[in-house]
Amino acid sequence: MDEDHLFIASAAAPALILIFIVLYLRREIVPSISVSLEEDETNQEQYDPIKHKATKNKIPCYDPGLMTYLGNMPADNADQVKEKIIKGKAAAEVWKTASFQKRKLLLKTLLKYILHNQEAICRVASIDSGKPLVDAAFGEVMVTCEKIAWLTREGEKYLRPERRSSGAMMFYKAARVEYHPVGVVGAIVPWNYPFHNVFNPLTAALFAGNGLVIKVSEHASWSSQYYGRIISAALQAVGAPADLVQIVTGYAEAGNALVTGGVDKVIFVGSTGVGRAVLSAAATNLTPVVLELGGKDAFIVCDDADLSQAVPTALRGAFQSCGQNCAGAERFLVQASVYERFVDAAVGVARQLRQGPALGNSPVDCGAMCMPGLAEKVAQLVEEAVADGAKVLVGGHLVRHESGGQFYAPTVLVGVTPAMRIWREEVFGPVMVIVQFKDDDEAVRLANDCPFGLGSAVFSRSQRRANAIGRLLEAGMTSINDFATTYMCQSLPFGGVKESGFDRFAGIEGLRGLCVPKAVCEDRFPWLMRTDIPPLLQYPVGDAAFPFVCGLISMFYGLSLRDNLSGLCTVISCFLGGGKKAGKRKANRQEGRPQVS
Ligand SMILES: NC(=O)c1ccc[n+]([C@@H]2O[C@H](COP(=O)([O-])OP(=O)(O)OC[C@H]3O[C@@H](n4cnc5c(N)ncnc54)[C@H](O)[C@@H]3O)[C@@H](O)[C@H]2O)c1
């Protein structure tokens, strides 16, 4: 090395070390939290619906697969819910000024905990809902991690004030939208994904600067105590107000109190029937509501689809979490020429599915039905369809497991017609209904012949064809050559049309929906131009006021140059003539002289 190089190297080395030191000191330290799981250890007592009867104040909890009794959770009454809302409001007042850096730190603290405790989270969710660990890893943990990753990466960009055009007439004004937190969000969620259903509204609401009062389902309340401890620890670790998140456990009364108790926005995730009740209760205080309701998604397989891709995806769409997915595929529409092959392949796999308690002694593909009575409801829908001419190729019955758990067998059903109840009603269970179609028009007609419109999927080797079909589907979401991927792209809005609800949760739209979009307009060049009302428009207006305004309108909005120029001439002539008159009247007024008309 010559002397020059030696000199450069000796000068660069300290600079590099300095840069590393600065970067090291400036690195973000995400706090670690530790949360005890001991209190959630299950006992081995068998759940007994008579001995462990639900009461007004008490929710008995049990594992729907093993049927072990997990203990009771308190059922909040209306007053207790209102107290929680008040606490949440006070905390939200403090949190609304938290910097984006702090909000991100809170979310990253949660993410860090989740990543280091994936197994514990999946086990707790499996115990509470009956789903296998793999399904919990997908539907509870992975989507939550993606949501946090998106919020921390892109959320700030969409909540910062956004410039808007001010238009030709207002060229001298600067316009923008500011996104201010709504205050306290009230979320009411179902039982199907106990972990994700809590952390989904929580992460977005808190990131947008709000507090959250969340009511979990009476059918999956037990795990909420563990989530509550995670949330408290994370809030404390970043110095956020302790009361920022309030968890409500209870029945319909508690849900109703949350809707009517003064929250600033309601996110309701649940059935269409209860959604209607929530909407009508929210009308009392004119509280805005997002409704994320039921679904009965169509899954369309065209004759040119790659069946080796479509069939495994279809099976996951039908049997993930035992079909207890709002955006689960329920109606499989398959083109006639590939129908037999599709059915044979699906039946071949469905026959091999293992079912049982998620945390039992042997591995399972399908778990239990979380809600009591749901397995029987599914059985009734299938039996009725069979009585009307449908044919069960696999399953089609309740499963009597030694644990006594709530199981319905993974089922493949063909020969279903639109006249049957199972065609129109949400099953929310492991039933794959496969129907043939002739051509693309018929596929679209069948898919849209449904009161729901949440998700949808289209499979074709021609992406153009799949998109053409997808555009015609009455649904809030469409995945092309895949299933439910729109939800893994967390920048996309989630929500449906028709009886699947309205407004959007998740994505840019959902995040901004948790804010008040405040319109702000100010002078663009305050040092150069101020907005004064021209004298002839000041009260009392001058004689030329009307032609002046008409001239302005033609000048700015005329469709031809001639119109624009003619408007300009009118404005100038009014200004020169009428302006004087009005100016004189104004001067008279100011001097207390009588006005001359
Ligand atoms: N679109 C979505 O994002 C989405 C996601 C998951 C589940 N779901 C739907 O949820 C349904 C299954 O869940 P579920 O059986 O728990 O639904 P549900 O409507 O019975 O209950 C949902 C929640 O509402 C509460 N509730 C009941 N009555 C209430 C009232 N009068 N006022 C306020 N709250 C009340 C419940 O206690 C529960 O917490 C399915 O229809 C499914 O499609 C939709």
The ligand as an SDF file (V2000), in Angstrom:
LIG
                    3D

 44 48  0  0  0  0  0  0  0  0999 V2000
  -66.5640  -10.2170    8.2390 N   0  0  0  0  0  0  0  0  0  0  0  0
  -65.6940  -10.4960    9.1820 C   0  0  0  0  0  0  0  0  0  0  0  0
  -64.6420   -9.8760    9.2870 O   0  0  0  0  0  0  0  0  0  0  0  0
  -65.9610  -11.6170   10.1530 C   0  0  0  0  0  0  0  0  0  0  0  0
  -64.8920  -12.1840   10.8530 C   0  0  0  0  0  0  0  0  0  0  0  0
  -65.1470  -13.2360   11.7150 C   0  0  0  0  0  0  0  0  0  0  0  0
  -66.4460  -13.7000   11.8880 C   0  0  0  0  0  0  0  0  0  0  0  0
  -67.4560  -13.1260   11.2000 N   0  0  0  0  0  0  0  0  0  0  0  0
  -68.8260  -13.6170   11.3550 C   0  0  0  0  0  0  0  0  0  0  0  0
  -69.1230  -13.8330   12.7230 O   0  0  0  0  0  0  0  0  0  0  0  0
  -70.1090  -14.8450   12.8490 C   0  0  0  0  0  0  0  0  0  0  0  0
  -69.6990  -15.8460   13.8910 C   0  0  0  0  0  0  0  0  0  0  0  0
  -69.4030  -15.2210   15.0880 O   0  0  0  0  0  0  0  0  0  0  0  0
  -70.4190  -15.1490   16.3290 P   0  0  0  0  0  0  0  0  0  0  0  0
  -71.2640  -16.3660   16.3340 O   0  0  0  0  0  0  0  0  0  0  0  0
  -69.6050  -14.8460   17.5330 O   0  0  0  0  0  0  0  0  0  0  0  0
  -71.2870  -13.9020   15.9270 O   0  0  0  0  0  0  0  0  0  0  0  0
  -72.3570  -13.1310   16.8180 P   0  0  0  0  0  0  0  0  0  0  0  0
  -72.9120  -12.0940   15.9280 O   0  0  0  0  0  0  0  0  0  0  0  0
  -73.2850  -14.0660   17.4640 O   0  0  0  0  0  0  0  0  0  0  0  0
  -71.5050  -12.4630   17.9950 O   0  0  0  0  0  0  0  0  0  0  0  0
  -70.4610  -11.5390   17.7390 C   0  0  0  0  0  0  0  0  0  0  0  0
  -70.2560  -10.6910   18.9810 C   0  0  0  0  0  0  0  0  0  0  0  0
  -71.4030   -9.8840   19.1810 O   0  0  0  0  0  0  0  0  0  0  0  0
  -71.8210   -9.9430   20.5480 C   0  0  0  0  0  0  0  0  0  0  0  0
  -73.2500   -9.6500   20.6170 N   0  0  0  0  0  0  0  0  0  0  0  0
  -74.2870  -10.5190   20.6180 C   0  0  0  0  0  0  0  0  0  0  0  0
  -75.4580   -9.8410   20.6610 N   0  0  0  0  0  0  0  0  0  0  0  0
  -75.1560   -8.5220   20.7000 C   0  0  0  0  0  0  0  0  0  0  0  0
  -75.9390   -7.3270   20.7400 C   0  0  0  0  0  0  0  0  0  0  0  0
  -77.2570   -7.3640   20.7510 N   0  0  0  0  0  0  0  0  0  0  0  0
  -75.2900   -6.1500   20.7530 N   0  0  0  0  0  0  0  0  0  0  0  0
  -73.9430   -6.0950   20.7030 C   0  0  0  0  0  0  0  0  0  0  0  0
  -73.1620   -7.1930   20.6730 N   0  0  0  0  0  0  0  0  0  0  0  0
  -73.7580   -8.3980   20.6680 C   0  0  0  0  0  0  0  0  0  0  0  0
  -71.4070  -11.3270   20.9590 C   0  0  0  0  0  0  0  0  0  0  0  0
  -71.3550  -11.4300   22.3610 O   0  0  0  0  0  0  0  0  0  0  0  0
  -70.0600  -11.4770   20.2590 C   0  0  0  0  0  0  0  0  0  0  0  0
  -69.0330  -10.8770   21.0220 O   0  0  0  0  0  0  0  0  0  0  0  0
  -70.2170  -15.4670   11.4750 C   0  0  0  0  0  0  0  0  0  0  0  0
  -71.3670  -14.9990   10.8400 O   0  0  0  0  0  0  0  0  0  0  0  0
  -68.9800  -14.9660   10.7640 C   0  0  0  0  0  0  0  0  0  0  0  0
  -69.0810  -14.9200    9.3670 O   0  0  0  0  0  0  0  0  0  0  0  0
  -67.2500  -12.0850   10.3500 C   0  0  0  0  0  0  0  0  0  0  0  0
  1  2  1  0
  2  3  2  0
  2  4  1  0
  4  5  1  0
  4 44  2  0
  5  6  2  0
  6  7  1  0
  7  8  2  0
  8  9  1  0
  8 44  1  0
  9 10  1  0
  9 42  1  0
 10 11  1  0
 11 12  1  0
 11 40  1  0
 12 13  1  0
 13 14  1  0
 14 15  2  0
 14 16  1  0
 14 17  1  0
 17 18  1  0
 18 19  2  0
 18 20  1  0
 18 21  1  0
 21 22  1  0
 22 23  1  0
 23 24  1  0
 23 38  1  0
 24 25  1  0
 25 26  1  0
 25 36  1  0
 26 27  1  0
 26 35  1  0
 27 28  2  0
 28 29  1  0
 29 30  1  0
 29 35  2  0
 30 31  1  0
 30 32  2  0
 32 33  1  0
 33 34  2  0
 34 35  1  0
 36 37  1  0
 36 38  1  0
 38 39  1  0
 40 41  1  0
 40 42  1  0
 42 43  1  0
M  CHG  2   8   1  16  -1
M  END
$$$$
